[in-house]
Amino acid sequence: MQLQKLDEESIKVESEKEFKKIPKKHRKFSDIHKLRIGKSLKEFYKTEKGKQRIVETKQRLYKEKIGIKCLICGKIFYLLPYNVKNRKYCSRECFYKTLPGTKVGNDNPSKRPEVRKKISDSLKLGFENGRVSWIKGLTKETDKRVAKLRQNFEEKFSLEQRQEWLNKAWKNRKYKNTSIEIKMEKSLKKHGIETNPQVIIPNVCIIDFVPKNTKIAVFCDGDYWHNYPYGTEIDKRVTEKLTKIGWKVLRFWEKDIKGNIKYCVSKIMEVL
């Protein structure tokens, strides 16, 4: 049953009728029940008892906090126990001082009003004239400047460091499935194929779907982002790396998933 969102006056009238129709065990999930709880909590925290509860909670949290000394300025700041391992500096300014070649506060030229105005004017003028980034469409094979930047980056940071950063970024990433991935997942479930979505292969890639107890990598490639029908260089390198370590790679284009999903599922079932 879907409960419509009504104004405050009509909720009082309509809620009793709609609320009684819902089974008791499901009432706590209804919008009306949540609305009632929210209103009661707001009214409670306006009272003296509610204000006292807020003060007690703050005092309790303050007691649980642990004092830590900043490694740069020596200032003592307080954190909850679960944040102690992640924080070593009291502010961003102290953190930036640990990075080589960074300028903080008034020392940073981009913070000055006259410099900010120059940047703003140049960007506006560039957009009016249709200016694009100088690096757009260039690679280390086609441009010496890009090749030099790449070389300096590789000399400064080792391959292990770059791979470690990439793996951390993959683990912490909040990922939302695309429309073609959702369609593929639903059709696989209908055919009784259980899959693990977004499987991370360290130092290689993130696989869209992996059927359980198999080494089959299923990718759903968008036509625009993956350069239909040729594919991208990154996709080709990923396919090569996966096949070398014993994976079977299946790639499906967006037009195939939207046009004939049964064909895509049949291809997967043939390999299983």
N, C-alpha and C positions, 0 to 999 in steps of 0.2 A: 504494500500500500504506500503510495506517495502522498505525503502531506504537503499541501501548498503553503508557501510563506505568506502569511497574512499580517496586517498591521496589528498593533497591540490591542485595540478594542475588539476586533473580530476574532483574535486568538482566544480570548476569554470565553467567547460564545461557542466558536466552532471546536475548540480543543476538547471539550468534554465529550462531544459526539464522536469525534474521530478517535480520541484517546481510548475510549471504552471498547472500540472495535478491535483494537490491537491486542493480541494475547499478552498476558501479564509478563511472561518471560522475555518478550521482545519490546516492551515499552521503554526500557532504558536506552534503546537504540534510536528512538524516534526523535525527530527534530524538535517537537514540542517539549519533550522531557529535557533535552539539552538546553532549550531556551529557558525553561523554568529554573534549572540549576544555575545557569548563568546569571539570571536576575536575582536569585536568592543570594548568591555569592557577592554580587555587587552591593546589595543592600546590607549584607552582613559586615563587609569591610568598611562601611561608612559608620557603623556603630562603634561604641567605645571598646567592646570586646574584640571586634575585628581589628581596630587600630592597635590594640595591645598584642594581638596575635602576630601582626606584621613586625612589631618591635621585637617580640620574643624570637621570631624566626631569624631576623637579622643578627640578633645577639648570638643565637645558636650557631649560625653559619660563621660568624666572626671567630667564635671559639674554636671551630674546626679548622680554620685557616692556618697555614703554616708560613712563618716569616722566612723570606729568602733575601739574600744580599745580592744586589746587582753586580755583575762582574766588571762593569765599566765605571759607573759613578759611585758604587758603594751604597746606594740607597736601599733601604729595606722595604720590600713590598710583600703583600700577603696573597696567598693563593690557596684554593681548595686542594685537598690531597691528590685528586686525579689530574691536576694541572701542573704538579711540581716538576715532573720529568720533562715537560715540553717547554717550560719557560726558564730562561737564564738571565734575561735582561728586563729592566723595569719599564722600558718604553721602546718605541720604534727608533727614536734618535740614537739610543745606546746600541741598538742592534745594528744600525747602519754604520756606526763607527767601526764595527768589526770587519766590514767589507772594504777591500782596498779600492781607493780611487773614488769614494763616494763623498758628496758634499751635502751637509745637513743644515737645515734652518736657513739663516741669513747668508751662509756661505754658498748655498745652492743658487746659481744665477737665475734659474727658471722661476724662483720665488719672487724676484724683484718685479715691481709693476711695469717698469719700462720694457723689460725683457719679455714679459708675458704679452704686452701689447704688440710687440714686434712679431712674436710667434703667431698671435691671433690674426694680425693683418696679412702676414705671408700665407697662412693657410686659406684665408678667405680669397685672396688674390689667386692662389693656386687652383681652388675649386672653380672659380669663375672662368679660368682659362683652360679648364679640363686637365690640369696637371695630375699625374699619377705617381706613385712611389717609384723611385729609380730602380729598385730591385725587382719590380713586378715582372714575371716572365723570364727572369735571368737565372741561370744555374752556374755551378762552378766550372762546367765544361764549356760554356759559351761566353763567360765574362771573367776577366782577370780579377776585378775587384771582389766579386763573390768568392772566387777561388782563394784569394788572399785571406778574406774574413774566415772562411771555412778552415783554412790551414792554421790560422792563429787560434781558433777555437779548439781544434783538435790537439794542438800543442799544449794549450793551457789546461785542458781537462782530458783525462785518460778515458779510454773506451769503457772501462769498468765503472768509472764515476758516472758517465752519461747513461749507461744501462741501469745503474742503481736509481738514478733520478727518475728515469722513465718508468721503472717498475713501481716505484712509490706513487707516482702520479696516476698510474693505472689503478692501483689498489684504492686510492682515496677519491677516485673520480665518481661523481654522482651521474649515473648513466640512465637516460630515458630511451626506451625502445622506439624505433621509427615505425611508421605505418606498415611498411612491408615486412618488418621483423615481427610485428604483432600478428599480421595475417599469416605468415609462415608458421609461427608458433601455434596458432589456433588450428590450422589445417593438420599439422603433425600430431597434435593431441587427438583430433578426430580419428586419425588412422592408428591410434594406439602407440605412437612413437614418443617415448619420454626423452626429454632433452635437458641439458644444463646450459642456460644462457650466459653469455658474456664470460667465457672461460679464458683466464689469463695464462698465456704461455710465456714465461719469463724471457726477456731479451728478444722476443720474436713479435708477438702481436696479441690482440684480444679477439678470440673467435666468437662469432655471433651465436652459433648453436653447436652443441656437441651431443649427439645421441648417447644415452647412458651406456656405459661399459663398452665403448667403441673408441677408435682413434680416427673419427670422421669429422672433419671441420667443414661446417656449412656457413657460407657467407651470403648475406643479402646486400647486393651492391646497387646503390642508387645510380640512375643513368647519368645524372649531371656530375655528381661528386666523384664518380669512378670512371668518367670519360668513356661512356658507351660509344661505339662497340669495342674500342681498342684496349681499354683498361689503363691503369696508371703503373708507373715504374715501381712504386711502393708495393702495390698489390702483387706484381710479378715476383718481386724479391721475397715477399712473405710466403707466397706459394712455394717457391724454391726451398726456402728454409724449412717449411713444414714437411715437405716431401722427403727431405734429407733425413729428418729425425723420425720418419715412419708414419706420417699422417697422410690420410686420403683427403684431398681438398676438393670441395664442390662449391662453385660460385654460380649464383643466379642473379640475373639482371632484374631491375625493377619492372620493366615492361613484361617480362615472363611471369613474375609473381602476380602482378595485377591482371594479366591477360589469361594465363593458364596455370593456375596454382596446382592443379592435379598432375600436370606434367612434371613440375618440380618435385612434388612429393614422390612420384613414381621413380624418379631418378635416384632419390635418397634410398627408397626401399630396395632398389636393385643392388645397391652397394652393401646394404645391411646383411 
